[in-house]
């Protein structure tokens, strides 16, 4: 059985955030760049439940880990979602 493939919009939806490309780009622009030594889940803008979800997914290398890593990179580089 294959693991589900999650996308950046589905991660934003899972986190209870607007999941359209414009909203994702805006979120990245507002919250980046993160400091190099700051763990993604420790950023000030997450709610406790969002933080817990991110920590769990990263620590357990769970289904969402790859897309959480993608968000981490976006928030460190300050680059939003590439539009087609």
MOBEL-V74975 format. One record per backbone hydrogen bond with DSSP energy under -0.5 kcal/mol. CO is the residue of the C=O (numbers start at 1). NH is the residue of the N-H. If there is no record, write none. Layout:
BEGIN
CO:NH
CO:NH
END
This chain:
BEGIN
4:6
7:11
8:12
9:13
10:14
11:15
12:17
13:16
20:24
21:25
22:26
23:27
24:28
25:29
26:30
27:31
28:32
35:38
37:39
39:42
40:43
43:46
47:51
48:52
49:53
50:54
51:55
52:56
53:57
54:58
55:59
56:60
57:62
58:61
62:65
64:68
65:69
66:70
67:71
68:72
69:73
70:74
71:75
72:76
73:76
73:77
74:78
74:79
75:33
75:34
END
